[in-house]
Amino acid sequence: MRRPIPDLLYFQLSKYLSENMGLYFPKERKYDLLKGIRSAAREFGFGDVAECINWLLSTPLTRRQIETLASHLTIGETYFFRELKVFDTLRNKILPPLLKERGAKDRRLRIWSAGCCTGEEPYSIAMLLHSIIPNISEWNITIIATDINPKFLDRAASGVYREWSFRSSPPWIKEKYFSRRKDGTYQLHPVIKKMVKFSYLNLVEDVYPSFMNDIYALDIIFCRNVLLYFNTKQIRRVSERCYNSLLDGGWLIVGSSETCQAYFPQFRSVIYDNAILYQKKKHGVETTKKAVNIQEKQRVDFNVQKIKESVPIKVKDVKVKDGPEVKDLYERAKECYERGLYEETVDILRESISDKKSNKEASILLAKAYANQGRAADALNWCKTAIAHDKLEPQLYYFQALILQEQGRIEEAMDSLKKTLYLDPDFSLAYFQLANLVRRQGRIKEANKYLENAHSLLSRYQKEDLLPHAEGMTAGRLVEIIQLMRNKEIPA
């Protein structure tokens, strides 16, 4: 017989999960929380649920324990082309102008599926793109899929699904993109499987936008049926981070039960055929007239307003090109960059840099701002300018490698990472990135060697130490990711 959980203990657990994981369980979801915690208690080795809760409340959680809780307290149930109206909107309204614009330029597209679960959503995106882009092999398409649950990621990477994953989905996807196996399951075709990159990411704790996890310069973010697990504070924090991770004009797609303008004040709310989407407004460009904008007059871009208040100087009024004024402009540009205001960063730096009188710091910051805007060619040029200032600075070659990787120039990226390590054999991030690149090429033994080198170097840090050039990632966090990769819980 189950012993009832005292109300006080339940509320303490609910508050604890909200503060430490962002998971929100109000009174009306008490049953869901108790059901999940009973299941988690068994995995933690407790026969008594109350005893397990008391242990959780009194013990600092490890990453593994957080992942275990997440796997029991969140729903891992999804299917291909879930909420078909969203994919119809994507196919008929969002993608056509975007593909037309990019087709005439760099043929680049970047999409993130946040909280991808077992992979049905990102694979649906890949199948949709494959079905509507005739020359898709000539495009540089990146589909990033992340989740907090390594078990989900492992299942997603296998590309094997049961009949239940196809419920309510168009029949053509099974016929065109899957092969039936002897056990009755379906194997996804390699052409689609290769389009998606899976990785671990905690929306609440991890840093983004970031070159470290490839979450930057995005065209579209799917973050559906994820925010409903978070409290209001965490939702707004994730919303702001998503906003900064998108290009101007980019789209945020949330679940139909998560659409609430109060959570997304930076965005323009747009409705297409009963599907509400959120758009990061283009500078000086109006969205299509067919869209119905919701509460646009009340929309306030709090980030821009705040930076305007803290940076009262008008960039165009600045005439001085060197001396302390330029240094002051760099600090202001850096502040803009840290707030996700990449266009403002570029404006300030381009005004302070004239007649090629740039310095290393301004050049690399300008390169990063361009990269976050998806302007890889400009980013690479300014990175090379920074290298010209200091040919012996390892971090410049490291950042150059990240840009080259974005351009699909993998061998050149690997050469740049090796230059990084030649200049600084203790550059742990370079080993980590090399491991990622060779691992995707199937060179597992070589990847593990690089991971071992990175892990060894990280032992010199405290867990809470911020790693140099890692954009907010701690040493402990990178160690955890490496351990997951070495245990093959994060797919290649």
Secondary structure, DSSP 8 states (H G I E B T S, - for coil): ------HHHHHHHHHHHHHHH-B---GGGHHHHHHHHHHHHHHHT-S-HHHHHHHHHHS---HHHHHHHHHHHS-----TTSSHHHHHHIIIIIHHHHHHHHHTTT-EEEEEEET-TTTHHHHHHHHHHHHH-TTGGGSEEEEEEEES-HHHHHHHHHTEE-GGGGTTS-HHHHHHHEEE-TTS-EEE-HHHHTTEEEEE--TTTS--SBTTTTB-SEEEEEE-SSGGGB-HHHHHHHHHHHHHHEEEEEEEEE-TTS--GGG-TTSEEEEETTEEEEE---TT----TTSEEESGGG---HHHHHHHHH--S-GGG----SSHHHHHHHHHHHHHHHTT-HHHHHHHHHHH--TT---HHHHHHHHHHHHHTT-HHHHHHHHHHHHHH-TT-HHHHHHHHHHHHHTT-HHHHHHHHHHHHHH-TT-HHHHHHHHHHHHHTT-HHHHHHHHHHHHHHHTTS-TT-B-TTSTT-BHHHHHHHHHHHHTT-S--
